[in-house]
């Protein structure tokens, strides 16, 4: 059997697409096989199916830091996932396991440690999540996107940390601005606002954009990724009706058209997921960030957003101040010099070479 490297990660696109960026850099130089361990019912299965990458689904449970009766049931799911991972790794005998994060990665890295298989784990957020904190005990290397992330880990683990930056898909770096505007019918002279709610969409951002559409479309062209669960095409009742004719283009999800639209846009309105932020940094795109509140997350988006804002690379509007969101967006679009300065500062944070650097590390260790 050909030599093998196992990738693992899932739950959201932020745990899949960065790993695929590493895989794209690795594939031309790795003559062996690559397989993926993900959750049995996760969205990553469909993404990997389209890439024709062998996929093993395992049971997985959520890791919580608070009391919940669900923790008892999920403990058994994690245990079953561990034994399922043992079976996969024993059969594949990989040279290395590379984890991009998410709860599903904990059983494979624990199984790899038991079998004596080396592993790397990568963290995108400033403050490492619980899965990364657990995986750091098993991994040889903890790769981080923020240089400051090492300070959030136990002192005994910090020697494993290497600041690599966050891997960004090469396809995103080669977008065509003219093609992006042509895709949605946006005139060359009109400011283009790109609204992203993450891979699952954001009801909060969607509602804010809907309320502000008359003002927004009077000043700019709006391209709005709503998320599959929240998608409401233009023409339905409410402010969406007739908006397409005014300069509004709504989609459920942006895929192959995303690089061109990112290249074309003047400003991005989005959540503060780490993967999105590092893609914007690689492209030098200023943003208005609406991080998830503490009630809906562990606070990672708020910390990410504060860091980018502190570097002058983004403007943050907390959910509780959402009433000023449209005004802030329009104010930035009207201030071209401030937009340019934010674009310069955010580009200084980016590391477009991160995917190639991580692939090099993976390849060196696997060999």
Beta strands, then each sheet from edge to edge (+ up, - down):
strand 1: 4-8
strand 2: 33-39
strand 3: 54-58
strand 4: 96-99
strand 5: 119-123
strand 6: 141-144
strand 7: 161-163
strand 8: 192-196
strand 9: 221-225
strand 10: 248-251
strand 11: 267-270
strand 12: 287-289
strand 13: 314-316
sheet 1: 3+ 2+ 1+ 4+ 5+ 6+ 7+
sheet 2: 10+ 9+ 8+ 11+ 12+ 13+
end
